[in-house]
Amino acid sequence: MVKIQNYGHVGPGMVNAKELMMSDIVDYGEKTEPFIVETKYIFLLRKEFYIFSDKIKEVDDKHSKIIGYKRFSAFTKKESMAWIDMLINRLGEMDIPKDLQPEALAKWAGFQDLANKSGWKRFEGEEVTQKEYKEAVINCEMCGKPINGDGSLAHIMAVGMGGNQEDWKELPENWFHLHDKCHAYLDNGPGIKKVMEEFPHLKAKIENAKTLGVKIEV
C-alpha cells in the first residue's frame, strides 16, 4: 500500500508504513473509553495500548485523561483476519500502477489461501444484505482483480440444485461477488468441480455451501 500511495517515490513527504499503520489504528482500531490515570504511569499503559500524544489531555498536575488503542499483538485470529481483509479490499480501491498489479494480486491470493486454511469467514453468523456484501467485497472472489462496478452476486447453490431455496439463498455463505465474465464462467463453464481445481481458494466456501440444506456433487 505504501508503494502504491507513493507511486514508487521515496524521500520527504512520502507515506511510510508505520505512519499508515498508526493512522489506521486511530480510524479503525478498537479503543477504550476515555479514562483518567496518574500521568507518571502512562508509560506502563503503553505496554498494553497504543497511546498517542494527541489523545492525552492533562486534567491537573498529576492526572491525565487518555484513550488507549488495542495493540495488534492482542488481536484475536478473527480480528486479525478481518483487519487484513479490510487492507486487501482497500488495495482494490486504489489506482494500482501496472508494475505493482502482480504484487497486489499476489497479496490478495496469499490472504485467500490463509483464510481458506484457517477456516475464517468474512460474515460468520452475521445478517448481511446483498448490497452490504458487495460493498465489503470489492475484489472478484474468483480472479482477485478489482470489480469497479462490473460485477454481480453469484449464488453458489443455484436454484436448480434442489432443496428449500429460502433456507440458503440469501445467506452470505452462499454468495460470491464476481466480475460478470467470472460469473458467466461459474454458471456456464466446466462445472463446479473443475472450478475448484482451477481456483482452489474457492474450495472451502463451496464445500461449506453443502451444509446449507441442499446437495451438491463435488
N, C-alpha and C positions, 0 to 999 in steps of 0.2 A: 504494500500500500504506500509506503514511503517512496519507493522508486517511482510509482505511478504519479503520486501527487507532485513530486519534484521533476517529473519528466526527465529523469536521468541526471539532473543538475546537482551539484554539490556546492557547499560554501555558505556564507552568511545569508540568513533569511530563509533557508530551506527547512523543511519539516524533518525532524528526526524521530526515530522510533519511540524513544522514551516520552517525548512531548505528546505524540499521538496517543500512546497508551494512557498517559495521565489525563489527557483530555477526555478520553472515553470513560475512564473511571468516574469522572465527575458527571458525565452525561448519562451513563447507563448503569453504573455500578450501584450495588446495594449500599445504602448509607444509614447511619444511626440518626435518631432524633437528636437535636442539639442538647448537649448536657454540659454541666459546669464541673470543672476539675481544678485542683490546685495547679497553677501554672508550672511549678517546678517538676511535676510528674508527667507532663505531656510527652517527654522523651520516652517514657516507659510505654505509653499507649501506642507509640509508633511501631512497636513490635507486633501489635495486633491489627492496626489500621493504617491506611494511608491518611495522613492529616496534612492538609495544605494550608499554607500561611494565611491565605485569604478566607479560610474557614475557621480561624481563631480570632475571637473577639474578646478583648480584655473587659472583665467585669469590675475588678478592683485591683489593688496592688498585688494580691496573692492568687486571684482566681481568674479563669478564662472560660468562655463558653466555646465549645468546639463541636464540629461534625466529623465523624470518622467514616471512612470508606473501606469496605471489606477488601482485604488483600487477596490477590489471585491464589496464593498458597492455601487459602481457606475455602476455596470454591469446592463444591461437590462435583462429581463427574457430570451430573446433569447440568449444573450451572456452567461448567467449563465448556461443554459441548454446545450449549445454547449461545454462549459468548462467541465461540469460533464460528458458529453458523451465522451469526449477525455479521461478523467480519467478512466471511466468504461472500455473503449476499451483498455487502457493501462494495466489494470488488466488482460485482456485476453491474453496479450503478455507475461505475467510473468509465471515463473515456480512456480505455487502456491502449497505450501505444502498441503498434503491431509487433514490435520486437519483444514486448513483455507479455503478449497474449498467451504464448505457450506456457510460460511460467505461472501465470494466473490460473490457467486451466489445470495445470498440474497440482496447484494448491487445492483447487476445488476437488479434483479426483482423489487426492490423498485424504481429504476430510471425509468424502463419501465412503471410502474404504474403512476408515477408522470408525465412522458411525455404524457401518454395516457389521463390523466385527464386535463392537461393544454393545449392540442392541439398542442404541439410543434412538428415540423417536421424537421428532420435532414437536408434535402436538399430542403427546401421550395424555389421555384422559381429559382432553380439553374440548369444549364445544367451539367449533370454528366454522364460519361461513365460507363459501367458495371465494368470495371477494377477499376476505381476510387471508385465506390460504394463498391466493395468487399474489397478494401484496407482500407476503412474507417469503415467498419462494420465487425469486426473480430470475434465477438461472434455470434453464431447462434441465429437468431431472434426468434426462437421458444423455444428452451430449455435453451438458455443463456450460454452454455458452449463454450469455445474457439474452433474455427473451425480447425485451424492449417493445412490448405490445403485440408482437407477432406470435401469440401463443394461445392455448386453450387448456381447459381442465380435462384430463382423461380419467375415465373410470377403469381401474384395474380389473374389477369384476364387472364385466359388461352385462347388460340386461339379458342377453341370450344365454347366459351361463346357468340360469335357473336360480332356485332359492327365493326367499322372500326379499324382494328388492328393497323394501322400505327399511329392512333391518341393517343394511350395509351401504346403500348407495350414497348417502350423504354423510359419510364418515371420512375424516382426513386420511385414515389408514387405507382408504380405497381410491385416493386421488394421486395423480401425477400432474404437475404443471409442466407442459411440454410446448416446444415450438410446434407450429401447425404441421410441418413436414415430419417431425418426430412422432407426433400424434398419429398421423396417417400411417407411418411405418408400424407403429404399435398395433393399430387396428387392422391393417391390410398386409402386413409383412409376413415373415415366415412362421409366425406362431410364437406364443409366449415362452416356450422352452428355448427357442433359438435366441429370442431377445435377451433372456437371462444369460445365455452363453456369451453373447456379444457385449452386453453391458452388465457385468457381474455385480456391480454396486446396486443394481435394482433387485437382485435376487431376494434379499431379506424382506423387503417390503412386499414383493409379490407373494412370497410364501406366507407372510403374515396375513395377507388378504384371504388365505384359505380358512382362517379362523372366523371369518365374518358371517358364516352361515350358509355358504354355498361351496360347491366342489369345483376345483379347477385341476386339470391334468397338467402336471409339470414333469 
